[in-house]
């Protein structure tokens, strides 16, 4: 998924936050969706949101990823990155 997006494909990435967003919206998928049934349900929901919003799949995916889960202030992320480099 990441490689295809890097190559310019307009698709979504099923990160843990995107899956959490889908499940929170009522999409009946597993915590780690790998079955064809779960992947089809995720695709259908992402397609619906893209149609409704007029946004690309990439944007819908990013909005999902950033709308739920742990979000940190930029300063905290910078501190976390510098701690990893020091180690």
C-alpha positions in Angstrom: 0.0 0.0 0.0 2.8 2.4 0.9 4.7 1.6 -2.3 1.7 2.1 -4.5 1.0 5.5 -2.9 4.7 6.4 -3.3 4.4 5.6 -7.0 1.4 8.0 -7.3 -1.5 5.5 -7.0 -4.6 7.2 -5.4 -5.3 4.6 -2.7 -5.7 4.3 1.0 -3.4 2.7 3.6 -5.0 0.4 6.2 -2.9 1.7 9.1 -4.1 1.0 12.6 -5.6 4.4 12.9 -7.5 4.1 9.6 -8.8 0.7 10.7 -9.9 2.3 14.0 -11.6 5.1 12.1 -13.4 2.6 9.9 -14.5 0.5 12.8 -15.6 3.7 14.8 -17.8 4.7 11.8 -19.6 1.3 12.0 -17.7 -0.6 9.3 -17.8 -4.2 10.6 -14.2 -5.3 10.0 -11.6 -7.1 12.1 -9.0 -5.2 14.1 -6.4 -6.5 11.6 -8.4 -6.8 8.4 -6.8 -9.4 6.0 -9.8 -11.4 4.7 -11.2 -10.6 1.3 -14.5 -9.8 3.1 -12.9 -7.2 5.4 -10.9 -5.7 2.7 -14.0 -5.4 0.5 -15.9 -3.7 3.3 -13.1 -1.3 3.9 -12.8 -0.5 0.2 -16.6 0.1 0.0 -16.5 2.5 2.9 -13.5 4.4 1.6 -15.1 4.6 -1.9 -18.3 6.0 -0.3 -16.4 8.7 1.7 -14.4 9.7 -1.4 -17.6 10.0 -3.4 -19.4 11.9 -0.7 -16.6 14.3 -0.1 -15.2 14.7 -3.6 -11.8 14.1 -2.2 -9.2 11.7 -3.4 -8.7 8.4 -1.7 -5.3 9.6 -0.5 -6.9 12.5 1.3 -9.8 10.5 2.8 -7.2 8.0 4.1 -5.1 10.8 5.7 -8.1 12.4 7.2 -9.1 9.0 8.8 -5.6 8.5 10.1 -5.4 11.9 11.7 -8.9 12.0 13.1 -8.6 9.2 15.6 -6.0 7.6 17.8 -3.0 9.3 19.4 -2.2 12.7 17.9 0.7 14.6 19.3 1.7 18.3 19.2 4.5 19.1 16.7 6.9 20.0 19.5 6.3 16.6 21.2 7.0 14.8 17.9 10.2 16.7 17.5 11.3 15.8 21.0 10.4 12.1 20.4 12.5 12.2 17.2 15.5 13.7 18.8 15.4 11.1 21.6 15.4 8.3 19.1 18.5 9.9 17.3 20.3 10.2 20.6 19.9 6.5 21.4 
